[in-house]
């Protein structure tokens, strides 16, 4: 006995049907628009025949949402910067200080959204016991001329 084929998968306008459904999330409206059986479309959806297109559609929607949020943050940043400029021109230190806080906050939020700034832990290696052990090894084990080179290089790095 042959397995019945999905009529939506076989439909000439399958891609258009799936795209319409992913935009509207209305199986009845999509079935009516394309003149297909509502039951066939529900089976097509429920059997996972369009999961890939739905996932891609949701990914695009998430990307658009993040882009939209970033656009809004950038617009707020522009407004805060304009307010800061005007406050500085007028010599209004109170307004300028508030605007600086808003600019900083908007920049921080934008950096978090874009991944440029994370909430990860900050590690101060100078306070770690291992760093102390490392310094002890350098001072006890290395020859004086190598020790001097290491210290000079560390000064260059650390300022």
DSSP file (Angstrom, degrees, kcal/mol; ACC not computed):
  #  RESIDUE AA STRUCTURE BP1 BP2  ACC     N-H-->O    O-->H-N    N-H-->O    O-->H-N    TCO  KAPPA ALPHA  PHI   PSI    X-CA   Y-CA   Z-CA
    1    1 A X              0   0    0      0, 0.0     2,-0.2     0, 0.0     0, 0.0   0.000 360.0 360.0 360.0 131.3    0.0    0.0    0.0
    2    2 A X        -     0   0    0      1,-0.1     2,-0.4     3,-0.0     3,-0.0  -0.490 360.0-115.9 -78.4 142.8    1.4    3.4   -1.0
    3    3 A X        -     0   0    0     -2,-0.2    -1,-0.1     1,-0.1     2,-0.0  -0.642  37.5-110.3 -76.3 129.2    1.9    6.1    1.6
    4    4 A X        -     0   0    0     -2,-0.4     2,-0.2     1,-0.1    -1,-0.1  -0.350  33.3-126.4 -61.9 139.1   -0.3    9.1    0.8
    5    5 A X        -     0   0    0      1,-0.1     2,-0.5     2,-0.0    -1,-0.1  -0.572  22.9-104.8 -85.9 150.1    1.6   12.1   -0.3
    6    6 A X     >  -     0   0    0     -2,-0.2     4,-1.5     1,-0.2     5,-0.1  -0.626  24.6-151.7 -73.7 120.6    1.3   15.5    1.3
    7    7 A X  H  > S+     0   0    0     -2,-0.5     4,-0.6     1,-0.2    -1,-0.2   0.810  95.2  52.5 -67.6 -28.3   -0.8   17.6   -1.1
    8    8 A X  H >4 S+     0   0    0     32,-0.2     3,-0.8     2,-0.2    -1,-0.2   0.908 106.8  52.2 -73.0 -41.2    0.9   20.8    0.1
    9    9 A X  H 34 S+     0   0    0      1,-0.2    -2,-0.2     5,-0.1    -1,-0.2   0.843 114.4  44.3 -60.9 -31.6    4.4   19.4   -0.4
   10   10 A X  H 3< S+     0   0    0     -4,-1.5    -1,-0.2     4,-0.1    -2,-0.2   0.563  89.8 114.5 -87.6  -9.8    3.3   18.5   -4.0
   11   11 A X    X<  -     0   0    0     -3,-0.8     3,-1.5    -4,-0.6     4,-0.2  -0.342  69.7-132.7 -68.7 140.4    1.6   21.9   -4.6
   12   12 A X  T 3  S+     0   0    0      1,-0.3     3,-0.3     2,-0.1    -1,-0.1   0.785 108.5  45.5 -60.9 -28.4    3.1   24.2   -7.3
   13   13 A X  T 3> S+     0   0    0      1,-0.2     4,-2.9     2,-0.1    -1,-0.3  -0.035  73.4 128.4-106.8  30.7    2.9   27.1   -4.8
   14   14 A X  H <> S+     0   0    0     -3,-1.5     4,-2.9     1,-0.2     5,-0.2   0.913  73.5  48.4 -52.9 -49.2    4.3   25.3   -1.8
   15   15 A X  H  > S+     0   0    0     -3,-0.3     4,-2.7     1,-0.2    -1,-0.2   0.923 113.3  47.0 -61.0 -45.0    6.9   28.0   -1.1
   16   16 A X  H  > S+     0   0    0      2,-0.2     4,-2.6     1,-0.2    -1,-0.2   0.898 112.4  50.9 -63.5 -40.6    4.4   30.8   -1.3
   17   17 A X  H  X S+     0   0    0     -4,-2.9     4,-2.5     2,-0.2    -2,-0.2   0.948 113.1  44.8 -61.3 -49.2    1.9   28.9    0.9
   18   18 A X  H  X S+     0   0    0     -4,-2.9     4,-2.6    -5,-0.2    -2,-0.2   0.900 113.5  49.8 -64.5 -40.9    4.5   28.3    3.5
   19   19 A X  H  X S+     0   0    0     -4,-2.7     4,-1.7    -5,-0.2    -1,-0.2   0.917 111.0  49.7 -64.2 -42.1    5.8   31.9    3.4
   20   20 A X  H  X S+     0   0    0     -4,-2.6     4,-2.6    -5,-0.2     5,-0.3   0.933 112.2  47.9 -61.8 -45.3    2.2   33.2    3.7
   21   21 A X  H  X S+     0   0    0     -4,-2.5     4,-3.7     1,-0.2     5,-0.2   0.921 110.0  51.4 -62.4 -43.2    1.6   31.0    6.7
   22   22 A X  H  < S+     0   0    0     -4,-2.6    -1,-0.2     1,-0.2    -2,-0.2   0.807 114.3  45.1 -66.5 -27.1    4.8   31.9    8.5
   23   23 A X  H  < S+     0   0    0     -4,-1.7    -1,-0.2    -5,-0.2    -2,-0.2   0.891 128.5  24.5 -78.3 -40.9    4.0   35.6    8.0
   24   24 A X  H  < S-     0   0    0     -4,-2.6    -2,-0.2    -5,-0.2    -3,-0.2   0.728  82.1-146.4 -98.9 -23.9    0.3   35.4    9.1
   25   25 A X     <  +     0   0    0     -4,-3.7     2,-0.6    -5,-0.3    -4,-0.1   0.795  59.9 127.2  54.8  30.6    0.2   32.2   11.3
   26   26 A X     >  +     0   0    0     -6,-0.3     4,-2.1    -5,-0.2    -1,-0.2  -0.910  37.3 179.9-119.9 103.8   -3.3   31.7   10.0
   27   27 A X  H  > S+     0   0    0     -2,-0.6     4,-2.9     2,-0.2     5,-0.2   0.909  86.2  50.0 -67.5 -41.1   -3.8   28.3    8.5
   28   28 A X  H  > S+     0   0    0      2,-0.2     4,-2.5     1,-0.2     5,-0.2   0.944 113.0  45.5 -63.1 -47.4   -7.4   29.1    7.6
   29   29 A X  H  > S+     0   0    0      1,-0.2     4,-2.4     2,-0.2    -1,-0.2   0.889 115.0  47.9 -63.1 -39.5   -6.5   32.3    5.9
   30   30 A X  H  X S+     0   0    0     -4,-2.1     4,-2.1     2,-0.2     6,-0.2   0.925 111.7  49.5 -67.6 -44.8   -3.6   30.7    4.0
   31   31 A X  H  X>S+     0   0    0     -4,-2.9     5,-2.1     1,-0.2     4,-0.9   0.921 113.8  46.3 -60.3 -44.0   -5.8   27.7    2.9
   32   32 A X  H ><5S+     0   0    0     -4,-2.5     3,-0.6    -5,-0.2    -2,-0.2   0.928 110.7  52.4 -64.5 -45.4   -8.5   30.0    1.7
   33   33 A X  H 3<5S+     0   0    0     -4,-2.4    -1,-0.2     1,-0.2    -2,-0.2   0.875 119.7  34.0 -59.4 -39.9   -6.0   32.3   -0.1
   34   34 A X  H 3<5S-     0   0    0     -4,-2.1    -1,-0.2    -5,-0.1    -2,-0.2   0.408 107.9-119.3-101.1   1.9   -4.4   29.4   -2.0
   35   35 A X  T <<5 +     0   0    0     -4,-0.9     2,-0.3    -3,-0.6    -3,-0.2   0.873  66.5 135.3  65.6  37.9   -7.5   27.3   -2.5
   36   36 A X      < -     0   0    0     -5,-2.1    -1,-0.2    -6,-0.2     2,-0.2  -0.759  64.0 -85.8-114.0 164.6   -6.1   24.3   -0.5
   37   37 A X     >  -     0   0    0     -2,-0.3     4,-2.2     1,-0.1     5,-0.2  -0.476  25.8-142.6 -69.9 132.8   -7.7   22.1    2.1
   38   38 A X  H  > S+     0   0    0     -2,-0.2     4,-2.7     1,-0.2     5,-0.2   0.913 104.1  51.5 -59.3 -43.6   -7.5   23.5    5.6
   39   39 A X  H  > S+     0   0    0      1,-0.2     4,-2.6     2,-0.2    -1,-0.2   0.900 108.7  50.2 -61.2 -42.5   -7.0   19.9    6.9
   40   40 A X  H  > S+     0   0    0      2,-0.2     4,-2.4     1,-0.2    -1,-0.2   0.906 111.9  47.9 -64.1 -40.5   -4.2   19.3    4.4
   41   41 A X  H  X S+     0   0    0     -4,-2.2     4,-2.3     2,-0.2    -2,-0.2   0.915 111.2  50.2 -67.2 -42.1   -2.4   22.5    5.4
   42   42 A X  H  X S+     0   0    0     -4,-2.7     4,-3.5     2,-0.2     5,-0.2   0.920 112.1  47.8 -60.9 -43.6   -2.8   21.6    9.2
   43   43 A X  H  X S+     0   0    0     -4,-2.6     4,-2.5     2,-0.2     6,-0.3   0.918 110.2  52.6 -62.7 -42.3   -1.4   18.1    8.5
   44   44 A X  H  <>S+     0   0    0     -4,-2.4     5,-1.8    -5,-0.2     6,-0.5   0.912 116.2  40.1 -58.2 -43.9    1.5   19.7    6.5
   45   45 A X  H ><5S+     0   0    0     -4,-2.3     3,-1.6     1,-0.2     5,-0.3   0.945 116.9  47.8 -70.3 -50.2    2.2   22.0    9.5
   46   46 A X  H 3<5S+     0   0    0     -4,-3.5    -2,-0.2     1,-0.3    -3,-0.2   0.784 106.6  57.5 -66.5 -28.1    1.7   19.4   12.2
   47   47 A X  T 3<5S-     0   0    0     -4,-2.5    -1,-0.3    -5,-0.2    -2,-0.2   0.409 115.9-114.1 -84.2   3.3    3.8   16.8   10.5
   48   48 A X  T X 5S+     0   0    0     -3,-1.6     3,-1.1    -5,-0.1     4,-0.3   0.674  71.5 139.1  79.0  17.2    6.7   19.2   10.5
   49   49 A X  T 3 <S+     0   0    0     -5,-1.8    -4,-0.2    -6,-0.3     4,-0.1   0.729  80.4  33.9 -68.0 -19.9    7.0   19.7    6.8
   50   50 A X  T 3> S+     0   0    0     -6,-0.5     4,-2.4    -5,-0.3    -1,-0.2   0.195  81.2 112.4-119.2  17.8    7.6   23.4    7.2
   51   51 A X  H <> S+     0   0    0     -3,-1.1     4,-3.0     1,-0.2     5,-0.2   0.888  77.5  53.7 -58.3 -39.9    9.6   23.5   10.4
   52   52 A X  H  > S+     0   0    0     -4,-0.3     4,-2.5     1,-0.2    -1,-0.2   0.927 111.1  44.4 -62.2 -44.5   12.8   24.6    8.6
   53   53 A X  H  > S+     0   0    0      2,-0.2     4,-2.4     1,-0.2    -1,-0.2   0.874 113.9  50.9 -69.3 -34.8   11.0   27.6    7.0
   54   54 A X  H  X S+     0   0    0     -4,-2.4     4,-2.7     2,-0.2    -2,-0.2   0.932 111.0  48.4 -65.9 -44.4    9.3   28.4   10.3
   55   55 A X  H  X S+     0   0    0     -4,-3.0     4,-2.5     2,-0.2    -2,-0.2   0.923 113.1  47.2 -61.4 -43.9   12.6   28.3   12.1
   56   56 A X  H  X S+     0   0    0     -4,-2.5     4,-2.6    -5,-0.2    -1,-0.2   0.902 111.8  51.2 -63.8 -39.7   14.3   30.5    9.5
   57   57 A X  H  X S+     0   0    0     -4,-2.4     4,-2.3     2,-0.2    -2,-0.2   0.911 111.2  47.4 -62.8 -42.4   11.4   32.9    9.6
   58   58 A X  H  X S+     0   0    0     -4,-2.7     4,-2.7     2,-0.2    -2,-0.2   0.882 110.8  51.9 -67.2 -37.9   11.6   33.1   13.4
   59   59 A X  H  X S+     0   0    0     -4,-2.5     4,-2.6     2,-0.2    -2,-0.2   0.932 110.9  47.8 -61.9 -44.6   15.4   33.6   13.2
   60   60 A X  H  X S+     0   0    0     -4,-2.6     4,-2.8     1,-0.2    -2,-0.2   0.899 111.7  50.4 -62.7 -39.6   14.8   36.5   10.7
   61   61 A X  H  X S+     0   0    0     -4,-2.3     4,-2.5     2,-0.2    -1,-0.2   0.913 110.7  48.8 -64.2 -42.6   12.2   38.0   13.0
   62   62 A X  H  X S+     0   0    0     -4,-2.7     4,-2.5     2,-0.2    -2,-0.2   0.913 112.3  48.8 -62.0 -42.6   14.6   37.8   16.0
   63   63 A X  H  X S+     0   0    0     -4,-2.6     4,-2.9     1,-0.2    -2,-0.2   0.924 112.0  48.5 -63.2 -44.4   17.3   39.4   13.9
   64   64 A X  H  X S+     0   0    0     -4,-2.8     4,-2.7     2,-0.2    -2,-0.2   0.893 110.8  51.7 -62.2 -38.5   14.9   42.2   12.8
   65   65 A X  H  X S+     0   0    0     -4,-2.5     4,-2.6     2,-0.2    -2,-0.2   0.923 111.9  45.3 -65.0 -43.9   13.8   42.6   16.5
   66   66 A X  H  X S+     0   0    0     -4,-2.5     4,-3.1     2,-0.2    -2,-0.2   0.924 113.6  50.0 -64.5 -43.3   17.4   43.0   17.6
   67   67 A X  H  X S+     0   0    0     -4,-2.9     4,-2.7     1,-0.2    -2,-0.2   0.908 111.4  49.8 -59.3 -40.7   18.1   45.4   14.7
   68   68 A X  H  X S+     0   0    0     -4,-2.7     4,-2.3     2,-0.2    -2,-0.2   0.915 111.6  47.3 -64.9 -43.2   15.0   47.3   15.7
   69   69 A X  H  X S+     0   0    0     -4,-2.6     4,-2.8     2,-0.2    -2,-0.2   0.927 112.7  49.5 -64.0 -43.8   16.2   47.5   19.3
   70   70 A X  H  X S+     0   0    0     -4,-3.1     4,-2.9     1,-0.2    -2,-0.2   0.915 110.0  51.2 -60.9 -42.2   19.6   48.6   18.2
   71   71 A X  H  X S+     0   0    0     -4,-2.7     4,-2.2     1,-0.2    -1,-0.2   0.910 111.7  47.5 -60.4 -41.5   18.1   51.2   15.9
   72   72 A X  H  X S+     0   0    0     -4,-2.3     4,-2.6     2,-0.2    -2,-0.2   0.904 112.0  49.1 -67.1 -41.1   16.0   52.5   18.8
   73   73 A X  H  X S+     0   0    0     -4,-2.8     4,-2.7     1,-0.2    -2,-0.2   0.919 111.6  49.7 -63.1 -42.7   19.1   52.6   21.1
   74   74 A X  H  X S+     0   0    0     -4,-2.9     4,-2.5     2,-0.2    -2,-0.2   0.892 110.0  50.7 -63.4 -38.8   21.1   54.4   18.5
   75   75 A X  H  X S+     0   0    0     -4,-2.2     4,-2.4     2,-0.2    -2,-0.2   0.917 111.6  47.7 -64.3 -42.7   18.3   57.0   18.1
   76   76 A X  H  X S+     0   0    0     -4,-2.6     4,-2.9     2,-0.2    -2,-0.2   0.902 110.7  52.1 -63.1 -40.1   18.2   57.5   21.9
   77   77 A X  H  X S+     0   0    0     -4,-2.7     4,-2.5     2,-0.2    -2,-0.2   0.916 109.2  49.8 -61.9 -43.1   21.9   57.8   21.9
   78   78 A X  H  X S+     0   0    0     -4,-2.5     4,-2.4     2,-0.2    -2,-0.2   0.922 112.4  47.6 -60.9 -44.5   21.7   60.5   19.2
   79   79 A X  H  X S+     0   0    0     -4,-2.4     4,-2.6     2,-0.2    -2,-0.2   0.927 112.2  48.8 -63.5 -44.7   19.0   62.4   21.1
   80   80 A X  H  X S+     0   0    0     -4,-2.9     4,-2.5     1,-0.2    -1,-0.2   0.897 111.3  50.5 -62.2 -39.4   21.0   62.2   24.3
   81   81 A X  H  X S+     0   0    0     -4,-2.5     4,-2.5    -5,-0.2    -1,-0.2   0.899 109.7  50.5 -65.0 -40.1   24.1   63.4   22.5
   82   82 A X  H  X S+     0   0    0     -4,-2.4     4,-2.5     2,-0.2    -2,-0.2   0.918 111.2  48.3 -61.8 -43.6   22.1   66.3   21.0
   83   83 A X  H  X S+     0   0    0     -4,-2.6     4,-2.8     1,-0.2    -2,-0.2   0.911 111.0  50.9 -63.3 -42.2   20.9   67.3   24.5
   84   84 A X  H  X S+     0   0    0     -4,-2.5     4,-2.5     2,-0.2    -2,-0.2   0.926 110.1  49.7 -60.2 -45.4   24.4   67.1   25.8
   85   85 A X  H  X S+     0   0    0     -4,-2.5     4,-2.2     1,-0.2    -2,-0.2   0.922 113.4  45.8 -59.8 -45.4   25.6   69.4   23.0
   86   86 A X  H  X S+     0   0    0     -4,-2.5     4,-2.1     2,-0.2     6,-0.2   0.900 112.1  50.9 -65.8 -41.3   22.9   71.9   23.7
   87   87 A X  H  X>S+     0   0    0     -4,-2.8     5,-2.4     1,-0.2     4,-0.6   0.901 111.3  48.1 -64.1 -39.9   23.4   71.8   27.4
   88   88 A X  H ><5S+     0   0    0     -4,-2.5     3,-0.7    -5,-0.2    -1,-0.2   0.903 110.0  52.2 -66.8 -40.0   27.2   72.4   27.0
   89   89 A X  H 3<5S+     0   0    0     -4,-2.2    -2,-0.2     1,-0.2    -1,-0.2   0.874 114.0  43.7 -61.9 -37.0   26.5   75.3   24.6
   90   90 A X  H 3<5S-     0   0    0     -4,-2.1    -1,-0.2    -5,-0.1    -2,-0.2   0.509 111.1-121.2 -87.7  -4.9   24.2   76.9   27.2
   91   91 A X  T <<5 +     0   0    0     -3,-0.7     2,-1.3    -4,-0.6    -3,-0.2   0.733  58.5 152.8  72.7  21.1   26.6   76.2   30.0
   92   92 A X     >< +     0   0    0     -5,-2.4     4,-2.5    -6,-0.2    -1,-0.2  -0.690  18.4 179.0 -87.7  91.9   23.9   74.1   31.8
   93   93 A X  H  > S+     0   0    0     -2,-1.3     4,-2.6     1,-0.2    -1,-0.2   0.843  76.5  55.0 -65.6 -35.0   26.1   71.8   33.9
   94   94 A X  H  > S+     0   0    0      2,-0.2     4,-2.0     1,-0.2    -1,-0.2   0.939 113.1  41.3 -64.4 -47.0   23.2   70.0   35.5
   95   95 A X  H  > S+     0   0    0      2,-0.2     4,-2.5     1,-0.2    -2,-0.2   0.880 114.4  53.2 -67.9 -37.6   21.6   69.1   32.2
   96   96 A X  H  X S+     0   0    0     -4,-2.5     4,-2.4     2,-0.2    -2,-0.2   0.912 108.6  49.6 -63.7 -42.0   25.0   68.3   30.7
   97   97 A X  H  X S+     0   0    0     -4,-2.6     4,-2.0     2,-0.2    -1,-0.2   0.917 112.1  47.7 -63.3 -43.6   25.7   65.9   33.5
   98   98 A X  H  X S+     0   0    0     -4,-2.0     4,-2.0     1,-0.2    -2,-0.2   0.903 112.1  50.2 -63.5 -40.8   22.4   64.2   33.2
   99   99 A X  H  X S+     0   0    0     -4,-2.5     4,-2.7     2,-0.2    -2,-0.2   0.878 107.1  54.4 -66.0 -37.7   22.9   63.9   29.4
  100  100 A X  H  X S+     0   0    0     -4,-2.4     4,-2.9     2,-0.2    -1,-0.2   0.923 107.4  50.8 -61.3 -43.3   26.3   62.4   29.9
  101  101 A X  H  X S+     0   0    0     -4,-2.0     4,-2.6     1,-0.2    -2,-0.2   0.908 111.6  47.9 -60.3 -41.0   24.8   59.7   32.1
  102  102 A X  H  X S+     0   0    0     -4,-2.0     4,-2.7     2,-0.2    -2,-0.2   0.900 111.5  49.4 -67.3 -40.5   22.2   59.0   29.4
  103  103 A X  H  X S+     0   0    0     -4,-2.7     4,-2.7     2,-0.2     5,-0.2   0.945 113.3  47.2 -62.3 -47.2   24.9   58.8   26.7
  104  104 A X  H  X S+     0   0    0     -4,-2.9     4,-2.5     1,-0.2    -2,-0.2   0.924 113.2  48.3 -59.6 -45.4   26.9   56.5   28.9
  105  105 A X  H  X S+     0   0    0     -4,-2.6     4,-2.5     2,-0.2    -1,-0.2   0.905 112.6  48.0 -63.0 -43.1   23.9   54.3   29.7
  106  106 A X  H  X S+     0   0    0     -4,-2.7     4,-2.6     2,-0.2    -1,-0.2   0.900 112.3  49.3 -65.5 -40.9   22.9   54.1   26.0
  107  107 A X  H  X S+     0   0    0     -4,-2.7     4,-2.6    -5,-0.2    -2,-0.2   0.914 111.7  49.1 -63.5 -42.3   26.4   53.2   24.9
  108  108 A X  H  X S+     0   0    0     -4,-2.5     4,-2.1    -5,-0.2    -2,-0.2   0.922 112.4  47.4 -63.2 -44.5   26.6   50.5   27.6
  109  109 A X  H  X S+     0   0    0     -4,-2.5     4,-2.4     2,-0.2    -2,-0.2   0.914 112.4  49.6 -64.0 -43.0   23.2   49.1   26.5
  110  110 A X  H  X S+     0   0    0     -4,-2.6     4,-2.2     1,-0.2     6,-0.3   0.920 110.4  50.7 -61.0 -44.1   24.3   49.1   22.9
  111  111 A X  H  X>S+     0   0    0     -4,-2.6     6,-1.7     1,-0.2     5,-1.5   0.871 110.1  50.0 -64.0 -36.9   27.5   47.4   23.7
  112  112 A X  H ><5S+     0   0    0     -4,-2.1     3,-0.5     4,-0.2    -1,-0.2   0.913 110.6  49.8 -66.9 -41.7   25.7   44.7   25.6
  113  113 A X  H 3<5S+     0   0    0     -4,-2.4    -2,-0.2     1,-0.2    -1,-0.2   0.882 114.5  43.8 -63.5 -38.3   23.3   44.1   22.7
  114  114 A X  H 3<5S-     0   0    0     -4,-2.2    -1,-0.2    -5,-0.2    -2,-0.2   0.536 113.6-116.0 -86.7  -5.8   26.1   43.8   20.2
  115  115 A X  T <<5S+     0   0    0     -4,-0.7    -3,-0.2    -3,-0.5    -4,-0.1   0.516  83.6 119.8  84.9   4.2   28.2   41.6   22.5
  116  116 A X  S   <S+     0   0    0     -5,-1.5     2,-0.4    -6,-0.3    -4,-0.2   0.726  79.5  37.0 -72.4 -20.0   31.0   44.2   22.8
  117  117 A X  S    S-     0   0    0     -6,-1.7    -2,-0.3    -9,-0.1     2,-0.3  -0.999  74.4-175.5-134.1 129.9   30.4   44.2   26.6
  118  118 A X        -     0   0    0     -2,-0.4    -6,-0.1    -3,-0.1    -7,-0.0  -0.761  35.4-122.8-120.8 168.8   29.5   41.2   28.7
  119  119 A X        +     0   0    0     -2,-0.3     3,-0.1    -7,-0.1    -7,-0.0   0.185  65.2 136.7 -93.3  16.1   28.6   40.7   32.3
  120  120 A X        -     0   0    0      1,-0.1    -2,-0.1     0, 0.0     2,-0.1  -0.100  63.6 -84.2 -62.0 162.9   31.5   38.2   32.7
  121  121 A X        -     0   0    0      1,-0.1     2,-0.5     2,-0.0    -1,-0.1  -0.349  34.6-131.9 -70.2 148.4   33.7   38.3   35.8
  122  122 A X        -     0   0    0     -3,-0.1     2,-0.5    -2,-0.1    -1,-0.1  -0.882  21.6-156.9 -98.0 129.4   36.6   40.7   35.9
  123  123 A X        -     0   0    0     -2,-0.5     2,-0.9     5,-0.0     3,-0.1  -0.929  10.0-157.9-113.7 127.0   39.8   39.0   37.1
  124  124 A X    >   -     0   0    0     -2,-0.5     3,-1.5     1,-0.2     4,-0.4  -0.865   7.0-170.0-100.9 100.5   42.6   40.9   38.7
  125  125 A X  G >  S+     0   0    0     -2,-0.9     3,-1.1     1,-0.3     6,-0.3   0.774  79.9  68.2 -64.6 -25.1   45.6   38.6   38.2
  126  126 A X  G 3  S+     0   0    0      1,-0.3    -1,-0.3    -3,-0.1    -2,-0.0   0.762 101.3  47.4 -66.5 -23.4   47.8   40.7   40.5
  127  127 A X  G <  S+     0   0    0     -3,-1.5    -1,-0.3     4,-0.1    -2,-0.2   0.508  89.3 105.5 -94.4  -5.0   45.7   39.6   43.4
  128  128 A X  S <> S-     0   0    0     -3,-1.1     4,-1.4    -4,-0.4     3,-0.4  -0.498  73.1-132.3 -78.3 145.2   45.7   35.9   42.6
  129  129 A X  H  > S+     0   0    0      1,-0.2     4,-2.1     2,-0.2     5,-0.2   0.846 106.7  60.4 -62.2 -33.4   47.9   33.6   44.6
  130  130 A X  H  > S+     0   0    0      1,-0.2     4,-2.3     2,-0.2    -1,-0.2   0.866 101.6  52.4 -64.0 -35.2   49.2   32.0   41.4
  131  131 A X  H  > S+     0   0    0     -3,-0.4     4,-2.5    -6,-0.3    -1,-0.2   0.899 107.7  51.6 -67.8 -38.8   50.6   35.4   40.3
  132  132 A X  H  X S+     0   0    0     -4,-1.4     4,-2.0     2,-0.2    -2,-0.2   0.906 110.3  48.9 -61.4 -41.5   52.4   35.7   43.6
  133  133 A X  H  X S+     0   0    0     -4,-2.1     4,-2.4     2,-0.2    -2,-0.2   0.894 109.1  53.5 -64.5 -39.5   53.9   32.3   43.1
  134  134 A X  H  X S+     0   0    0     -4,-2.3     4,-2.3     1,-0.2    -2,-0.2   0.924 108.7  48.5 -60.8 -45.7   54.9   33.3   39.5
  135  135 A X  H  X S+     0   0    0     -4,-2.5     4,-2.7     1,-0.2    -1,-0.2   0.886 109.5  53.1 -63.0 -38.5   56.7   36.4   40.8
  136  136 A X  H  X S+     0   0    0     -4,-2.0     4,-2.3     2,-0.2     5,-0.3   0.922 108.7  49.4 -62.4 -43.4   58.5   34.3   43.4
  137  137 A X  H  X>S+     0   0    0     -4,-2.4     4,-3.1     2,-0.2     5,-0.6   0.923 111.3  49.9 -61.4 -43.8   59.7   31.9   40.8
  138  138 A X  H  X5S+     0   0    0     -4,-2.3     4,-1.3     1,-0.2    -2,-0.2   0.940 114.3  43.5 -60.7 -47.6   61.0   34.7   38.6
  139  139 A X  H  <5S+     0   0    0     -4,-2.7    -1,-0.2     1,-0.2    -2,-0.2   0.832 123.7  35.6 -71.1 -30.0   62.9   36.4   41.5
  140  140 A X  H  <5S+     0   0    0     -4,-2.3    -2,-0.2    -5,-0.2    -1,-0.2   0.834 125.9  31.7 -90.7 -34.8   64.3   33.1   42.8
  141  141 A X  H  <5S+     0   0    0     -4,-3.1     2,-0.2    -5,-0.3    -3,-0.2   0.787  96.2  82.5-101.2 -30.4   65.0   31.1   39.7
  142  142 A X  S  <<S-     0   0    0     -4,-1.3     2,-0.0    -5,-0.6     0, 0.0  -0.505  81.4-108.5 -83.2 146.0   65.9   33.4   36.8
  143  143 A X     >  -     0   0    0     -2,-0.2     4,-2.8     1,-0.1     3,-0.3  -0.326  36.0-107.8 -62.6 154.1   69.3   34.8   36.3
  144  144 A X  H  > S+     0   0    0      1,-0.2     4,-2.5     2,-0.2     5,-0.2   0.865 117.5  51.6 -55.9 -42.8   69.6   38.5   37.0
  145  145 A X  H  > S+     0   0    0      2,-0.2     4,-1.6     1,-0.2    -1,-0.2   0.905 113.8  43.6 -65.6 -39.3   69.9   39.6   33.4
  146  146 A X  H  > S+     0   0    0     -3,-0.3     4,-2.7     2,-0.2    -2,-0.2   0.899 112.1  54.6 -68.6 -40.9   66.8   37.6   32.3
  147  147 A X  H  X S+     0   0    0     -4,-2.8     4,-2.6     1,-0.2    -2,-0.2   0.915 107.4  50.1 -57.0 -44.5   65.0   38.9   35.5
  148  148 A X  H  X S+     0   0    0     -4,-2.5     4,-2.4    -5,-0.2    -1,-0.2   0.889 110.6  49.5 -62.7 -40.2   65.8   42.5   34.4
  149  149 A X  H  X S+     0   0    0     -4,-1.6     4,-2.5     2,-0.2    -2,-0.2   0.915 111.3  49.0 -65.4 -42.9   64.4   41.8   30.9
  150  150 A X  H  X S+     0   0    0     -4,-2.7     4,-2.5     2,-0.2    -2,-0.2   0.930 112.5  47.7 -62.8 -45.5   61.2   40.3   32.2
  151  151 A X  H  X S+     0   0    0     -4,-2.6     4,-2.3     1,-0.2    -1,-0.2   0.914 111.2  50.9 -62.0 -43.4   60.7   43.2   34.6
  152  152 A X  H  X S+     0   0    0     -4,-2.4     4,-1.8     1,-0.2    -1,-0.2   0.919 111.8  47.5 -60.6 -43.6   61.4   45.7   31.8
  153  153 A X  H  X S+     0   0    0     -4,-2.5     4,-2.1     2,-0.2    -2,-0.2   0.892 110.8  51.2 -65.9 -40.0   58.8   44.0   29.5
  154  154 A X  H  X S+     0   0    0     -4,-2.5     4,-3.2     1,-0.2     5,-0.3   0.891 107.9  52.8 -64.9 -38.3   56.2   43.9   32.3
  155  155 A X  H  X S+     0   0    0     -4,-2.3     4,-2.0     1,-0.2    -1,-0.2   0.898 108.4  51.1 -61.7 -40.0   56.7   47.6   32.9
  156  156 A X  H  < S+     0   0    0     -4,-1.8    -2,-0.2     2,-0.2    -1,-0.2   0.907 115.5  42.0 -62.1 -42.1   56.1   48.2   29.2
  157  157 A X  H  < S+     0   0    0     -4,-2.1    -2,-0.2     1,-0.2    -1,-0.2   0.936 122.3  36.9 -71.9 -47.3   52.9   46.2   29.3
  158  158 A X  H  <        0   0    0     -4,-3.2    -2,-0.2    -5,-0.2    -1,-0.2   0.644 360.0 360.0 -84.8 -15.5   51.5   47.4   32.6
  159  159 A X     <        0   0    0     -4,-2.0    -3,-0.1    -5,-0.3    -4,-0.1   0.478 360.0 360.0  80.4 360.0   52.7   51.0   32.1
